[in-house]
Amino acid sequence: MMLIDDWRVVLRRAWSVKFNVAATLFGAAEVAVAIWQPPGMPNGVFAGGAAAVSIFANVSRIMAQKELNGTDK
């Protein structure tokens, strides 16, 4: 596996990376809710959020982003 030359720029600026981090946080929140089971918190709320954000991550991966002009090869 080889990284692209400007991987640090892509990691900081790419929307797909930001959305994937958000999906990870939603997934972790869903696990926490399942463990602690707070009253009034319906099951699957954060899992649904993680799914939605993951869709945005996949779509943003193929979109042109001004912040990454010429960086993602």
mmCIF file as Biopython writes it, N, C-alpha, C and O atoms, coordinates in Angstrom:
data_model
#
loop_
_atom_site.group_PDB
_atom_site.id
_atom_site.type_symbol
_atom_site.label_atom_id
_atom_site.label_alt_id
_atom_site.label_comp_id
_atom_site.label_asym_id
_atom_site.label_entity_id
_atom_site.label_seq_id
_atom_site.pdbx_PDB_ins_code
_atom_site.Cartn_x
_atom_site.Cartn_y
_atom_site.Cartn_z
_atom_site.occupancy
_atom_site.B_iso_or_equiv
_atom_site.auth_seq_id
_atom_site.auth_asym_id
_atom_site.pdbx_PDB_model_num
ATOM 1   N N  . MET A ? 1  ? 0.846   -1.168 0.000  1.0 0.0 1  A 1 
ATOM 2   C CA . MET A ? 1  ? 0.000   0.000  0.000  1.0 0.0 1  A 1 
ATOM 3   C C  . MET A ? 1  ? 0.894   1.235  0.000  1.0 0.0 1  A 1 
ATOM 4   O O  . MET A ? 1  ? 1.836   1.340  0.785  1.0 0.0 1  A 1 
ATOM 5   N N  . MET A ? 2  ? 0.582   2.158  -0.889 1.0 0.0 2  A 1 
ATOM 6   C CA . MET A ? 2  ? 1.320   3.409  -0.942 1.0 0.0 2  A 1 
ATOM 7   C C  . MET A ? 2  ? 0.355   4.569  -0.746 1.0 0.0 2  A 1 
ATOM 8   O O  . MET A ? 2  ? -0.752  4.577  -1.285 1.0 0.0 2  A 1 
ATOM 9   N N  . LEU A ? 3  ? 0.791   5.532  0.024  1.0 0.0 3  A 1 
ATOM 10  C CA . LEU A ? 3  ? -0.015  6.733  0.223  1.0 0.0 3  A 1 
ATOM 11  C C  . LEU A ? 3  ? 0.229   7.714  -0.916 1.0 0.0 3  A 1 
ATOM 12  O O  . LEU A ? 3  ? 1.292   7.704  -1.537 1.0 0.0 3  A 1 
ATOM 13  N N  . ILE A ? 4  ? -0.759  8.559  -1.187 1.0 0.0 4  A 1 
ATOM 14  C CA . ILE A ? 4  ? -0.556  9.602  -2.183 1.0 0.0 4  A 1 
ATOM 15  C C  . ILE A ? 4  ? 0.431   10.619 -1.619 1.0 0.0 4  A 1 
ATOM 16  O O  . ILE A ? 4  ? 0.617   10.702 -0.405 1.0 0.0 4  A 1 
ATOM 17  N N  . ASP A ? 5  ? 1.056   11.383 -2.489 1.0 0.0 5  A 1 
ATOM 18  C CA . ASP A ? 5  ? 2.102   12.309 -2.071 1.0 0.0 5  A 1 
ATOM 19  C C  . ASP A ? 5  ? 1.637   13.325 -1.031 1.0 0.0 5  A 1 
ATOM 20  O O  . ASP A ? 5  ? 2.377   13.649 -0.102 1.0 0.0 5  A 1 
ATOM 21  N N  . ASP A ? 6  ? 0.431   13.820 -1.184 1.0 0.0 6  A 1 
ATOM 22  C CA . ASP A ? 6  ? -0.062  14.876 -0.299 1.0 0.0 6  A 1 
ATOM 23  C C  . ASP A ? 6  ? -1.174  14.367 0.621  1.0 0.0 6  A 1 
ATOM 24  O O  . ASP A ? 6  ? -2.205  15.020 0.782  1.0 0.0 6  A 1 
ATOM 25  N N  . TRP A ? 7  ? -0.958  13.219 1.211  1.0 0.0 7  A 1 
ATOM 26  C CA . TRP A ? 7  ? -1.975  12.596 2.051  1.0 0.0 7  A 1 
ATOM 27  C C  . TRP A ? 7  ? -2.352  13.457 3.244  1.0 0.0 7  A 1 
ATOM 28  O O  . TRP A ? 7  ? -3.495  13.405 3.698  1.0 0.0 7  A 1 
ATOM 29  N N  . ARG A ? 8  ? -1.429  14.242 3.759  1.0 0.0 8  A 1 
ATOM 30  C CA . ARG A ? 8  ? -1.744  15.095 4.914  1.0 0.0 8  A 1 
ATOM 31  C C  . ARG A ? 8  ? -2.785  16.161 4.548  1.0 0.0 8  A 1 
ATOM 32  O O  . ARG A ? 8  ? -3.683  16.459 5.335  1.0 0.0 8  A 1 
ATOM 33  N N  . VAL A ? 9  ? -2.652  16.725 3.354  1.0 0.0 9  A 1 
ATOM 34  C CA . VAL A ? 9  ? -3.617  17.728 2.888  1.0 0.0 9  A 1 
ATOM 35  C C  . VAL A ? 9  ? -4.982  17.083 2.710  1.0 0.0 9  A 1 
ATOM 36  O O  . VAL A ? 9  ? -5.995  17.641 3.131  1.0 0.0 9  A 1 
ATOM 37  N N  . VAL A ? 10 ? -5.012  15.921 2.093  1.0 0.0 10 A 1 
ATOM 38  C CA . VAL A ? 10 ? -6.278  15.217 1.871  1.0 0.0 10 A 1 
ATOM 39  C C  . VAL A ? 10 ? -6.910  14.857 3.212  1.0 0.0 10 A 1 
ATOM 40  O O  . VAL A ? 10 ? -8.119  15.011 3.385  1.0 0.0 10 A 1 
ATOM 41  N N  . LEU A ? 11 ? -6.116  14.384 4.149  1.0 0.0 11 A 1 
ATOM 42  C CA . LEU A ? 11 ? -6.641  14.008 5.460  1.0 0.0 11 A 1 
ATOM 43  C C  . LEU A ? 11 ? -7.264  15.200 6.182  1.0 0.0 11 A 1 
ATOM 44  O O  . LEU A ? 11 ? -8.281  15.049 6.859  1.0 0.0 11 A 1 
ATOM 45  N N  . ARG A ? 12 ? -6.668  16.371 6.045  1.0 0.0 12 A 1 
ATOM 46  C CA . ARG A ? 12 ? -7.177  17.577 6.708  1.0 0.0 12 A 1 
ATOM 47  C C  . ARG A ? 12 ? -8.368  18.199 5.999  1.0 0.0 12 A 1 
ATOM 48  O O  . ARG A ? 12 ? -9.244  18.755 6.661  1.0 0.0 12 A 1 
ATOM 49  N N  . ARG A ? 13 ? -8.429  18.126 4.685  1.0 0.0 13 A 1 
ATOM 50  C CA . ARG A ? 13 ? -9.405  18.919 3.935  1.0 0.0 13 A 1 
ATOM 51  C C  . ARG A ? 13 ? -10.530 18.141 3.267  1.0 0.0 13 A 1 
ATOM 52  O O  . ARG A ? 13 ? -11.565 18.729 2.955  1.0 0.0 13 A 1 
ATOM 53  N N  . ALA A ? 14 ? -10.372 16.869 3.039  1.0 0.0 14 A 1 
ATOM 54  C CA . ALA A ? 14 ? -11.373 16.109 2.282  1.0 0.0 14 A 1 
ATOM 55  C C  . ALA A ? 14 ? -12.657 15.928 3.085  1.0 0.0 14 A 1 
ATOM 56  O O  . ALA A ? 14 ? -12.633 15.515 4.245  1.0 0.0 14 A 1 
ATOM 57  N N  . TRP A ? 15 ? -13.775 16.245 2.443  1.0 0.0 15 A 1 
ATOM 58  C CA . TRP A ? 15 ? -15.070 16.074 3.094  1.0 0.0 15 A 1 
ATOM 59  C C  . TRP A ? 15 ? -15.354 14.612 3.395  1.0 0.0 15 A 1 
ATOM 60  O O  . TRP A ? 15 ? -15.996 14.308 4.401  1.0 0.0 15 A 1 
ATOM 61  N N  . SER A ? 16 ? -14.894 13.708 2.554  1.0 0.0 16 A 1 
ATOM 62  C CA . SER A ? 16 ? -15.143 12.287 2.808  1.0 0.0 16 A 1 
ATOM 63  C C  . SER A ? 16 ? -14.505 11.849 4.117  1.0 0.0 16 A 1 
ATOM 64  O O  . SER A ? 16 ? -15.079 11.040 4.847  1.0 0.0 16 A 1 
ATOM 65  N N  . VAL A ? 17 ? -13.331 12.375 4.420  1.0 0.0 17 A 1 
ATOM 66  C CA . VAL A ? 17 ? -12.671 12.042 5.688  1.0 0.0 17 A 1 
ATOM 67  C C  . VAL A ? 17 ? -13.480 12.607 6.853  1.0 0.0 17 A 1 
ATOM 68  O O  . VAL A ? 17 ? -13.683 11.923 7.856  1.0 0.0 17 A 1 
ATOM 69  N N  . LYS A ? 18 ? -13.935 13.830 6.728  1.0 0.0 18 A 1 
ATOM 70  C CA . LYS A ? 18 ? -14.724 14.459 7.793  1.0 0.0 18 A 1 
ATOM 71  C C  . LYS A ? 18 ? -16.022 13.697 8.043  1.0 0.0 18 A 1 
ATOM 72  O O  . LYS A ? 18 ? -16.405 13.470 9.191  1.0 0.0 18 A 1 
ATOM 73  N N  . PHE A ? 19 ? -16.694 13.303 6.963  1.0 0.0 19 A 1 
ATOM 74  C CA . PHE A ? 19 ? -17.925 12.533 7.122  1.0 0.0 19 A 1 
ATOM 75  C C  . PHE A ? 19 ? -17.654 11.160 7.734  1.0 0.0 19 A 1 
ATOM 76  O O  . PHE A ? 19 ? -18.450 10.682 8.542  1.0 0.0 19 A 1 
ATOM 77  N N  . ASN A ? 20 ? -16.557 10.525 7.366  1.0 0.0 20 A 1 
ATOM 78  C CA . ASN A ? 20 ? -16.224 9.225  7.957  1.0 0.0 20 A 1 
ATOM 79  C C  . ASN A ? 20 ? -15.921 9.342  9.447  1.0 0.0 20 A 1 
ATOM 80  O O  . ASN A ? 20 ? -16.283 8.455  10.220 1.0 0.0 20 A 1 
ATOM 81  N N  . VAL A ? 21 ? -15.271 10.409 9.854  1.0 0.0 21 A 1 
ATOM 82  C CA . VAL A ? 21 ? -15.034 10.638 11.288 1.0 0.0 21 A 1 
ATOM 83  C C  . VAL A ? 21 ? -16.372 10.824 12.005 1.0 0.0 21 A 1 
ATOM 84  O O  . VAL A ? 21 ? -16.576 10.273 13.087 1.0 0.0 21 A 1 
ATOM 85  N N  . ALA A ? 22 ? -17.278 11.592 11.412 1.0 0.0 22 A 1 
ATOM 86  C CA . ALA A ? 22 ? -18.598 11.782 12.015 1.0 0.0 22 A 1 
ATOM 87  C C  . ALA A ? 22 ? -19.357 10.460 12.112 1.0 0.0 22 A 1 
ATOM 88  O O  . ALA A ? 22 ? -20.003 10.191 13.124 1.0 0.0 22 A 1 
ATOM 89  N N  . ALA A ? 23 ? -19.285 9.637  11.073 1.0 0.0 23 A 1 
ATOM 90  C CA . ALA A ? 23 ? -19.956 8.330  11.105 1.0 0.0 23 A 1 
ATOM 91  C C  . ALA A ? 23 ? -19.375 7.446  12.208 1.0 0.0 23 A 1 
ATOM 92  O O  . ALA A ? 23 ? -20.106 6.707  12.867 1.0 0.0 23 A 1 
ATOM 93  N N  . THR A ? 24 ? -18.073 7.523  12.404 1.0 0.0 24 A 1 
ATOM 94  C CA . THR A ? 24 ? -17.430 6.762  13.475 1.0 0.0 24 A 1 
ATOM 95  C C  . THR A ? 24 ? -17.933 7.219  14.836 1.0 0.0 24 A 1 
ATOM 96  O O  . THR A ? 24 ? -18.204 6.394  15.709 1.0 0.0 24 A 1 
ATOM 97  N N  . LEU A ? 25 ? -18.058 8.523  15.020 1.0 0.0 25 A 1 
ATOM 98  C CA . LEU A ? 25 ? -18.562 9.048  16.293 1.0 0.0 25 A 1 
ATOM 99  C C  . LEU A ? 25 ? -20.015 8.636  16.535 1.0 0.0 25 A 1 
ATOM 100 O O  . LEU A ? 25 ? -20.382 8.284  17.656 1.0 0.0 25 A 1 
ATOM 101 N N  . PHE A ? 26 ? -20.842 8.678  15.487 1.0 0.0 26 A 1 
ATOM 102 C CA . PHE A ? 26 ? -22.220 8.211  15.616 1.0 0.0 26 A 1 
ATOM 103 C C  . PHE A ? 26 ? -22.258 6.722  15.976 1.0 0.0 26 A 1 
ATOM 104 O O  . PHE A ? 26 ? -23.058 6.302  16.812 1.0 0.0 26 A 1 
ATOM 105 N N  . GLY A ? 27 ? -21.400 5.939  15.350 1.0 0.0 27 A 1 
ATOM 106 C CA . GLY A ? 27 ? -21.343 4.513  15.662 1.0 0.0 27 A 1 
ATOM 107 C C  . GLY A ? 27 ? -20.928 4.257  17.105 1.0 0.0 27 A 1 
ATOM 108 O O  . GLY A ? 27 ? -21.488 3.391  17.778 1.0 0.0 27 A 1 
ATOM 109 N N  . ALA A ? 28 ? -19.944 5.016  17.571 1.0 0.0 28 A 1 
ATOM 110 C CA . ALA A ? 28 ? -19.503 4.879  18.964 1.0 0.0 28 A 1 
ATOM 111 C C  . ALA A ? 28 ? -20.618 5.303  19.919 1.0 0.0 28 A 1 
ATOM 112 O O  . ALA A ? 28 ? -20.807 4.681  20.964 1.0 0.0 28 A 1 
ATOM 113 N N  . ALA A ? 29 ? -21.352 6.352  19.568 1.0 0.0 29 A 1 
ATOM 114 C CA . ALA A ? 29 ? -22.473 6.794  20.405 1.0 0.0 29 A 1 
ATOM 115 C C  . ALA A ? 29 ? -23.555 5.722  20.464 1.0 0.0 29 A 1 
ATOM 116 O O  . ALA A ? 29 ? -24.167 5.522  21.513 1.0 0.0 29 A 1 
ATOM 117 N N  . GLU A ? 30 ? -23.797 5.034  19.357 1.0 0.0 30 A 1 
ATOM 118 C CA . GLU A ? 30 ? -24.802 3.964  19.350 1.0 0.0 30 A 1 
ATOM 119 C C  . GLU A ? 30 ? -24.386 2.822  20.271 1.0 0.0 30 A 1 
ATOM 120 O O  . GLU A ? 30 ? -25.223 2.244  20.964 1.0 0.0 30 A 1 
ATOM 121 N N  . VAL A ? 31 ? -23.108 2.500  20.278 1.0 0.0 31 A 1 
ATOM 122 C CA . VAL A ? 31 ? -22.604 1.455  21.182 1.0 0.0 31 A 1 
ATOM 123 C C  . VAL A ? 31 ? -22.782 1.894  22.633 1.0 0.0 31 A 1 
ATOM 124 O O  . VAL A ? 31 ? -23.212 1.109  23.478 1.0 0.0 31 A 1 
ATOM 125 N N  . ALA A ? 32 ? -22.448 3.154  22.915 1.0 0.0 32 A 1 
ATOM 126 C CA . ALA A ? 32 ? -22.601 3.678  24.280 1.0 0.0 32 A 1 
ATOM 127 C C  . ALA A ? 32 ? -24.058 3.634  24.727 1.0 0.0 32 A 1 
ATOM 128 O O  . ALA A ? 32 ? -24.349 3.268  25.866 1.0 0.0 32 A 1 
ATOM 129 N N  . VAL A ? 33 ? -24.963 4.004  23.843 1.0 0.0 33 A 1 
ATOM 130 C CA . VAL A ? 33 ? -26.395 3.966  24.176 1.0 0.0 33 A 1 
ATOM 131 C C  . VAL A ? 33 ? -26.829 2.527  24.447 1.0 0.0 33 A 1 
ATOM 132 O O  . VAL A ? 33 ? -27.613 2.281  25.363 1.0 0.0 33 A 1 
ATOM 133 N N  . ALA A ? 34 ? -26.335 1.589  23.672 1.0 0.0 34 A 1 
ATOM 134 C CA . ALA A ? 34 ? -26.701 0.185  23.874 1.0 0.0 34 A 1 
ATOM 135 C C  . ALA A ? 34 ? -26.181 -0.335 25.214 1.0 0.0 34 A 1 
ATOM 136 O O  . ALA A ? 34 ? -26.830 -1.155 25.863 1.0 0.0 34 A 1 
ATOM 137 N N  . ILE A ? 35 ? -25.009 0.148  25.620 1.0 0.0 35 A 1 
ATOM 138 C CA . ILE A ? 35 ? -24.426 -0.316 26.891 1.0 0.0 35 A 1 
ATOM 139 C C  . ILE A ? 35 ? -25.143 0.310  28.085 1.0 0.0 35 A 1 
ATOM 140 O O  . ILE A ? 35 ? -25.543 -0.396 29.011 1.0 0.0 35 A 1 
ATOM 141 N N  . TRP A ? 36 ? -25.307 1.644  28.066 1.0 0.0 36 A 1 
ATOM 142 C CA . TRP A ? 36 ? -25.868 2.341  29.221 1.0 0.0 36 A 1 
ATOM 143 C C  . TRP A ? 36 ? -27.381 2.449  29.202 1.0 0.0 36 A 1 
ATOM 144 O O  . TRP A ? 36 ? -27.983 2.679  30.251 1.0 0.0 36 A 1 
ATOM 145 N N  . GLN A ? 37 ? -27.992 2.299  28.096 1.0 0.0 37 A 1 
ATOM 146 C CA . GLN A ? 37 ? -29.445 2.331  27.935 1.0 0.0 37 A 1 
ATOM 147 C C  . GLN A ? 37 ? -30.107 3.477  28.706 1.0 0.0 37 A 1 
ATOM 148 O O  . GLN A ? 37 ? -30.876 3.240  29.638 1.0 0.0 37 A 1 
ATOM 149 N N  . PRO A ? 38 ? -29.805 4.722  28.312 1.0 0.0 38 A 1 
ATOM 150 C CA . PRO A ? 38 ? -30.437 5.849  28.999 1.0 0.0 38 A 1 
ATOM 151 C C  . PRO A ? 38 ? -31.946 5.856  28.751 1.0 0.0 38 A 1 
ATOM 152 O O  . PRO A ? 38 ? -32.403 5.514  27.661 1.0 0.0 38 A 1 
ATOM 153 N N  . PRO A ? 39 ? -32.713 6.248  29.769 1.0 0.0 39 A 1 
ATOM 154 C CA . PRO A ? 39 ? -34.175 6.276  29.591 1.0 0.0 39 A 1 
ATOM 155 C C  . PRO A ? 39 ? -34.590 7.308  28.545 1.0 0.0 39 A 1 
ATOM 156 O O  . PRO A ? 39 ? -34.049 8.412  28.487 1.0 0.0 39 A 1 
ATOM 157 N N  . GLY A ? 40 ? -35.542 6.929  27.740 1.0 0.0 40 A 1 
ATOM 158 C CA . GLY A ? 40 ? -36.078 7.834  26.734 1.0 0.0 40 A 1 
ATOM 159 C C  . GLY A ? 40 ? -35.289 7.877  25.439 1.0 0.0 40 A 1 
ATOM 160 O O  . GLY A ? 40 ? -35.676 8.588  24.512 1.0 0.0 40 A 1 
ATOM 161 N N  . MET A ? 41 ? -34.196 7.138  25.349 1.0 0.0 41 A 1 
ATOM 162 C CA . MET A ? 41 ? -33.379 7.137  24.126 1.0 0.0 41 A 1 
ATOM 163 C C  . MET A ? 41 ? -33.781 5.932  23.276 1.0 0.0 41 A 1 
ATOM 164 O O  . MET A ? 41 ? -33.501 4.794  23.653 1.0 0.0 41 A 1 
ATOM 165 N N  . PRO A ? 42 ? -34.431 6.166  22.140 1.0 0.0 42 A 1 
ATOM 166 C CA . PRO A ? 42 ? -34.838 5.038  21.292 1.0 0.0 42 A 1 
ATOM 167 C C  . PRO A ? 42 ? -33.629 4.350  20.654 1.0 0.0 42 A 1 
ATOM 168 O O  . PRO A ? 42 ? -32.614 4.983  20.363 1.0 0.0 42 A 1 
ATOM 169 N N  . ASN A ? 43 ? -33.763 3.065  20.448 1.0 0.0 43 A 1 
ATOM 170 C CA . ASN A ? 43 ? -32.691 2.302  19.803 1.0 0.0 43 A 1 
ATOM 171 C C  . ASN A ? 43 ? -32.544 2.704  18.349 1.0 0.0 43 A 1 
ATOM 172 O O  . ASN A ? 43 ? -33.536 2.976  17.672 1.0 0.0 43 A 1 
ATOM 173 N N  . GLY A ? 44 ? -31.321 2.743  17.872 1.0 0.0 44 A 1 
ATOM 174 C CA . GLY A ? 44 ? -31.056 2.963  16.465 1.0 0.0 44 A 1 
ATOM 175 C C  . GLY A ? 44 ? -30.941 4.404  16.019 1.0 0.0 44 A 1 
ATOM 176 O O  . GLY A ? 44 ? -30.715 4.655  14.835 1.0 0.0 44 A 1 
ATOM 177 N N  . VAL A ? 45 ? -31.089 5.357  16.918 1.0 0.0 45 A 1 
ATOM 178 C CA . VAL A ? 45 ? -31.012 6.763  16.526 1.0 0.0 45 A 1 
ATOM 179 C C  . VAL A ? 45 ? -29.639 7.097  15.976 1.0 0.0 45 A 1 
ATOM 180 O O  . VAL A ? 45 ? -29.520 7.667  14.891 1.0 0.0 45 A 1 
ATOM 181 N N  . PHE A ? 46 ? -28.605 6.744  16.721 1.0 0.0 46 A 1 
ATOM 182 C CA . PHE A ? 46 ? -27.256 7.060  16.279 1.0 0.0 46 A 1 
ATOM 183 C C  . PHE A ? 46 ? -26.815 6.158  15.130 1.0 0.0 46 A 1 
ATOM 184 O O  . PHE A ? 46 ? -26.014 6.574  14.293 1.0 0.0 46 A 1 
ATOM 185 N N  . ALA A ? 47 ? -27.321 4.946  15.082 1.0 0.0 47 A 1 
ATOM 186 C CA . ALA A ? 47 ? -26.999 4.061  13.963 1.0 0.0 47 A 1 
ATOM 187 C C  . ALA A ? 47 ? -27.578 4.633  12.665 1.0 0.0 47 A 1 
ATOM 188 O O  . ALA A ? 47 ? -26.937 4.570  11.616 1.0 0.0 47 A 1 
ATOM 189 N N  . GLY A ? 48 ? -28.765 5.180  12.737 1.0 0.0 48 A 1 
ATOM 190 C CA . GLY A ? 48 ? -29.359 5.833  11.570 1.0 0.0 48 A 1 
ATOM 191 C C  . GLY A ? 48 ? -28.554 7.045  11.145 1.0 0.0 48 A 1 
ATOM 192 O O  . GLY A ? 48 ? -28.348 7.280  9.954  1.0 0.0 48 A 1 
ATOM 193 N N  . GLY A ? 49 ? -28.103 7.807  12.116 1.0 0.0 49 A 1 
ATOM 194 C CA . GLY A ? 49 ? -27.243 8.953  11.816 1.0 0.0 49 A 1 
ATOM 195 C C  . GLY A ? 49 ? -25.945 8.531  11.168 1.0 0.0 49 A 1 
ATOM 196 O O  . GLY A ? 49 ? -25.486 9.156  10.212 1.0 0.0 49 A 1 
ATOM 197 N N  . ALA A ? 50 ? -25.351 7.467  11.689 1.0 0.0 50 A 1 
ATOM 198 C CA . ALA A ? 50 ? -24.103 6.954  11.114 1.0 0.0 50 A 1 
ATOM 199 C C  . ALA A ? 50 ? -24.316 6.491  9.675  1.0 0.0 50 A 1 
ATOM 200 O O  . ALA A ? 50 ? -23.462 6.715  8.818  1.0 0.0 50 A 1 
ATOM 201 N N  . ALA A ? 51 ? -25.441 5.853  9.411  1.0 0.0 51 A 1 
ATOM 202 C CA . ALA A ? 51 ? -25.735 5.396  8.050  1.0 0.0 51 A 1 
ATOM 203 C C  . ALA A ? 51 ? -25.886 6.577  7.102  1.0 0.0 51 A 1 
ATOM 204 O O  . ALA A ? 51 ? -25.361 6.560  5.988  1.0 0.0 51 A 1 
ATOM 205 N N  . ALA A ? 52 ? -26.603 7.599  7.546  1.0 0.0 52 A 1 
ATOM 206 C CA . ALA A ? 52 ? -26.808 8.783  6.701  1.0 0.0 52 A 1 
ATOM 207 C C  . ALA A ? 52 ? -25.488 9.489  6.412  1.0 0.0 52 A 1 
ATOM 208 O O  . ALA A ? 52 ? -25.222 9.873  5.273  1.0 0.0 52 A 1 
ATOM 209 N N  . VAL A ? 53 ? -24.669 9.659  7.430  1.0 0.0 53 A 1 
ATOM 210 C CA . VAL A ? 53 ? -23.387 10.339 7.253  1.0 0.0 53 A 1 
ATOM 211 C C  . VAL A ? 53 ? -22.458 9.504  6.370  1.0 0.0 53 A 1 
ATOM 212 O O  . VAL A ? 53 ? -21.680 10.061 5.595  1.0 0.0 53 A 1 
ATOM 213 N N  . SER A ? 54 ? -22.529 8.189  6.479  1.0 0.0 54 A 1 
ATOM 214 C CA . SER A ? 54 ? -21.723 7.321  5.613  1.0 0.0 54 A 1 
ATOM 215 C C  . SER A ? 54 ? -22.099 7.488  4.142  1.0 0.0 54 A 1 
ATOM 216 O O  . SER A ? 54 ? -21.236 7.437  3.266  1.0 0.0 54 A 1 
ATOM 217 N N  . ILE A ? 55 ? -23.372 7.686  3.882  1.0 0.0 55 A 1 
ATOM 218 C CA . ILE A ? 55 ? -23.806 7.938  2.508  1.0 0.0 55 A 1 
ATOM 219 C C  . ILE A ? 55 ? -23.193 9.244  2.003  1.0 0.0 55 A 1 
ATOM 220 O O  . ILE A ? 55 ? -22.694 9.308  0.879  1.0 0.0 55 A 1 
ATOM 221 N N  . PHE A ? 56 ? -23.235 10.285 2.838  1.0 0.0 56 A 1 
ATOM 222 C CA . PHE A ? 56 ? -22.607 11.559 2.464  1.0 0.0 56 A 1 
ATOM 223 C C  . PHE A ? 56 ? -21.107 11.378 2.217  1.0 0.0 56 A 1 
ATOM 224 O O  . PHE A ? 56 ? -20.551 11.983 1.301  1.0 0.0 56 A 1 
ATOM 225 N N  . ALA A ? 57 ? -20.456 10.547 3.031  1.0 0.0 57 A 1 
ATOM 226 C CA . ALA A ? 57 ? -19.017 10.311 2.856  1.0 0.0 57 A 1 
ATOM 227 C C  . ALA A ? 57 ? -18.737 9.684  1.498  1.0 0.0 57 A 1 
ATOM 228 O O  . ALA A ? 57 ? -17.796 10.075 0.807  1.0 0.0 57 A 1 
ATOM 229 N N  . ASN A ? 58 ? -19.553 8.715  1.120  1.0 0.0 58 A 1 
ATOM 230 C CA . ASN A ? 58 ? -19.346 8.061  -0.172 1.0 0.0 58 A 1 
ATOM 231 C C  . ASN A ? 58 ? -19.603 9.008  -1.338 1.0 0.0 58 A 1 
ATOM 232 O O  . ASN A ? 58 ? -18.866 8.992  -2.324 1.0 0.0 58 A 1 
ATOM 233 N N  . VAL A ? 59 ? -20.632 9.824  -1.234 1.0 0.0 59 A 1 
ATOM 234 C CA . VAL A ? 59 ? -20.936 10.781 -2.296 1.0 0.0 59 A 1 
ATOM 235 C C  . VAL A ? 59 ? -19.839 11.838 -2.383 1.0 0.0 59 A 1 
ATOM 236 O O  . VAL A ? 59 ? -19.408 12.202 -3.477 1.0 0.0 59 A 1 
ATOM 237 N N  . SER A ? 60 ? -19.387 12.331 -1.227 1.0 0.0 60 A 1 
ATOM 238 C CA . SER A ? 60 ? -18.369 13.384 -1.244 1.0 0.0 60 A 1 
ATOM 239 C C  . SER A ? 60 ? -17.029 12.880 -1.754 1.0 0.0 60 A 1 
ATOM 240 O O  . SER A ? 60 ? -16.193 13.671 -2.191 1.0 0.0 60 A 1 
ATOM 241 N N  . ARG A ? 61 ? -16.819 11.582 -1.702 1.0 0.0 61 A 1 
ATOM 242 C CA . ARG A ? 61 ? -15.560 11.014 -2.189 1.0 0.0 61 A 1 
ATOM 243 C C  . ARG A ? 61 ? -15.379 11.218 -3.687 1.0 0.0 61 A 1 
ATOM 244 O O  . ARG A ? 61 ? -14.252 11.346 -4.166 1.0 0.0 61 A 1 
ATOM 245 N N  . ILE A ? 62 ? -16.486 11.247 -4.430 1.0 0.0 62 A 1 
ATOM 246 C CA . ILE A ? 62 ? -16.372 11.382 -5.877 1.0 0.0 62 A 1 
ATOM 247 C C  . ILE A ? 62 ? -16.650 12.802 -6.370 1.0 0.0 62 A 1 
ATOM 248 O O  . ILE A ? 62 ? -16.573 13.067 -7.570 1.0 0.0 62 A 1 
ATOM 249 N N  . MET A ? 63 ? -16.972 13.716 -5.453 1.0 0.0 63 A 1 
ATOM 250 C CA . MET A ? 63 ? -17.248 15.101 -5.836 1.0 0.0 63 A 1 
ATOM 251 C C  . MET A ? 63 ? -15.956 15.905 -5.889 1.0 0.0 63 A 1 
ATOM 252 O O  . MET A ? 63 ? -15.035 15.670 -5.106 1.0 0.0 63 A 1 
ATOM 253 N N  . ALA A ? 64 ? -15.894 16.852 -6.815 1.0 0.0 64 A 1 
ATOM 254 C CA . ALA A ? 64 ? -14.746 17.754 -6.889 1.0 0.0 64 A 1 
ATOM 255 C C  . ALA A ? 64 ? -14.817 18.718 -5.713 1.0 0.0 64 A 1 
ATOM 256 O O  . ALA A ? 64 ? -15.879 19.255 -5.399 1.0 0.0 64 A 1 
ATOM 257 N N  . GLN A ? 65 ? -13.677 18.929 -5.069 1.0 0.0 65 A 1 
ATOM 258 C CA . GLN A ? 65 ? -13.617 19.816 -3.921 1.0 0.0 65 A 1 
ATOM 259 C C  . GLN A ? 65 ? -12.535 20.861 -4.160 1.0 0.0 65 A 1 
ATOM 260 O O  . GLN A ? 65 ? -11.381 20.526 -4.424 1.0 0.0 65 A 1 
ATOM 261 N N  . LYS A ? 66 ? -12.920 22.124 -4.064 1.0 0.0 66 A 1 
ATOM 262 C CA . LYS A ? 66 ? -11.974 23.209 -4.307 1.0 0.0 66 A 1 
ATOM 263 C C  . LYS A ? 66 ? -10.771 23.120 -3.377 1.0 0.0 66 A 1 
ATOM 264 O O  . LYS A ? 66 ? -9.653  23.448 -3.777 1.0 0.0 66 A 1 
ATOM 265 N N  . GLU A ? 67 ? -10.988 22.681 -2.145 1.0 0.0 67 A 1 
ATOM 266 C CA . GLU A ? 67 ? -9.920  22.589 -1.168 1.0 0.0 67 A 1 
ATOM 267 C C  . GLU A ? 67 ? -8.843  21.595 -1.577 1.0 0.0 67 A 1 
ATOM 268 O O  . GLU A ? 67 ? -7.709  21.673 -1.105 1.0 0.0 67 A 1 
ATOM 269 N N  . LEU A ? 68 ? -9.197  20.663 -2.455 1.0 0.0 68 A 1 
ATOM 270 C CA . LEU A ? 68 ? -8.281  19.600 -2.843 1.0 0.0 68 A 1 
ATOM 271 C C  . LEU A ? 68 ? -7.879  19.690 -4.294 1.0 0.0 68 A 1 
ATOM 272 O O  . LEU A ? 68 ? -7.439  18.693 -4.867 1.0 0.0 68 A 1 
ATOM 273 N N  . ASN A ? 69 ? -8.014  20.836 -4.901 1.0 0.0 69 A 1 
ATOM 274 C CA . ASN A ? 69 ? -7.734  20.987 -6.311 1.0 0.0 69 A 1 
ATOM 275 C C  . ASN A ? 69 ? -6.337  20.464 -6.659 1.0 0.0 69 A 1 
ATOM 276 O O  . ASN A ? 69 ? -5.325  21.047 -6.272 1.0 0.0 69 A 1 
ATOM 277 N N  . GLY A ? 70 ? -6.310  19.363 -7.388 1.0 0.0 70 A 1 
ATOM 278 C CA . GLY A ? 70 ? -5.040  18.790 -7.831 1.0 0.0 70 A 1 
ATOM 279 C C  . GLY A ? 70 ? -4.309  17.949 -6.810 1.0 0.0 70 A 1 
ATOM 280 O O  . GLY A ? 70 ? -3.165  17.559 -7.043 1.0 0.0 70 A 1 
ATOM 281 N N  . THR A ? 71 ? -4.953  17.652 -5.658 1.0 0.0 71 A 1 
ATOM 282 C CA . THR A ? 71 ? -4.250  16.887 -4.647 1.0 0.0 71 A 1 
ATOM 283 C C  . THR A ? 71 ? -4.600  15.410 -4.652 1.0 0.0 71 A 1 
ATOM 284 O O  . THR A ? 71 ? -3.755  14.582 -4.313 1.0 0.0 71 A 1 
ATOM 285 N N  . ASP A ? 72 ? -5.814  15.057 -5.024 1.0 0.0 72 A 1 
ATOM 286 C CA . ASP A ? 72 ? -6.252  13.661 -4.976 1.0 0.0 72 A 1 
ATOM 287 C C  . ASP A ? 72 ? -6.081  13.033 -6.353 1.0 0.0 72 A 1 
ATOM 288 O O  . ASP A ? 72 ? -6.777  13.399 -7.300 1.0 0.0 72 A 1 
ATOM 289 N N  . LYS A ? 73 ? -5.164  12.100 -6.457 1.0 0.0 73 A 1 
ATOM 290 C CA . LYS A ? 73 ? -4.854  11.509 -7.749 1.0 0.0 73 A 1 
ATOM 291 C C  . LYS A ? 73 ? -5.494  10.165 -7.919 1.0 0.0 73 A 1 
ATOM 292 O O  . LYS A ? 73 ? -5.329  9.530  -8.960 1.0 0.0 73 A 1 
#
